[in-house]
Amino acid sequence: MFKKEHLEAMRRVLESVCRDFDAELVEFNGEHDHVHLLVNYPPKVALSTLVASLKGVSSRLLRQYIEQQAPH
C-alpha cells in the first residue's frame, strides 16, 4: 500500500531515472497499489530499457525508504 509520502519519494526517484535517460516525467499519479506515468523520452532510448530501469530503481529505493522509516 502506497502512502502519500511513499508516492512523493517515488516521484523524486522516477524523475531522477528519467533525467539519466534524457527523458522527462511529464505527469505522475499514484494510487494505493500502482502509479501512472506519462514520460517523454528520446527515440534513441529503448522503451523496454527505460521501463525496466524505472521499475527496478524505484522498487529498490522505495524499499530502502520504507525500511528507514520503520520503527526500530
C-alpha positions as CSV (number, residue, x, y, z in Angstrom):
1,M,0.0,0.0,0.0
2,F,1.5,3.3,-1.1
3,K,1.1,6.2,1.4
4,K,1.4,9.8,0.4
5,E,5.0,10.0,1.5
6,H,5.8,6.9,-0.5
7,L,4.4,8.4,-3.6
8,E,6.3,11.6,-3.1
9,A,9.6,9.7,-2.7
10,M,8.8,7.6,-5.7
11,R,8.1,10.7,-7.9
12,R,11.6,12.1,-7.0
13,V,13.2,8.7,-7.8
14,L,11.4,8.4,-11.1
15,E,12.3,12.0,-12.1
16,S,15.9,11.2,-11.4
17,V,15.8,8.0,-13.5
18,C,14.2,9.9,-16.4
19,R,16.9,12.5,-16.3
20,D,19.5,9.7,-16.6
21,F,17.9,8.7,-19.9
22,D,17.4,12.3,-21.1
23,A,13.7,11.8,-20.6
24,E,11.1,13.9,-18.8
25,L,8.5,12.7,-16.3
26,V,5.6,14.8,-17.6
27,E,2.8,13.5,-15.3
28,F,2.8,11.3,-12.3
29,N,-0.3,10.0,-10.5
30,G,-0.3,7.3,-7.8
31,E,-3.0,5.2,-6.2
32,H,-2.8,2.9,-3.2
33,D,-1.4,0.0,-5.3
34,H,0.0,1.4,-8.5
35,V,1.2,4.5,-10.3
36,H,0.6,6.1,-13.7
37,L,3.4,7.8,-15.6
38,L,3.5,10.0,-18.7
39,V,7.1,10.1,-19.9
40,N,8.6,12.0,-22.8
41,Y,11.7,10.1,-23.9
42,P,14.0,10.4,-26.9
43,P,13.8,7.9,-29.8
44,K,17.4,6.7,-29.0
45,V,16.1,5.1,-25.8
46,A,14.5,1.7,-26.0
47,L,11.2,1.8,-24.1
48,S,11.8,-1.6,-22.6
49,T,15.1,-0.4,-21.1
50,L,13.6,2.7,-19.7
51,V,10.7,0.9,-18.1
52,A,13.0,-1.8,-16.7
53,S,15.1,0.9,-15.1
54,L,12.1,2.8,-13.8
55,K,10.7,-0.3,-12.2
56,G,13.9,-1.7,-10.8
57,V,15.3,1.5,-9.4
58,S,12.0,2.7,-7.9
59,S,11.4,-0.7,-6.3
60,R,14.8,-0.9,-4.7
61,L,14.9,2.7,-3.5
62,L,11.3,2.7,-2.2
63,R,12.1,-0.4,-0.2
64,Q,15.1,1.3,1.3
65,Y,13.0,4.4,2.1
66,I,10.3,2.3,3.8
67,E,12.9,0.4,5.9
68,Q,14.4,3.7,7.0
69,Q,11.0,5.0,8.1
70,A,10.1,1.8,10.0
71,P,10.4,2.0,13.8
72,H,13.5,0.1,15.1
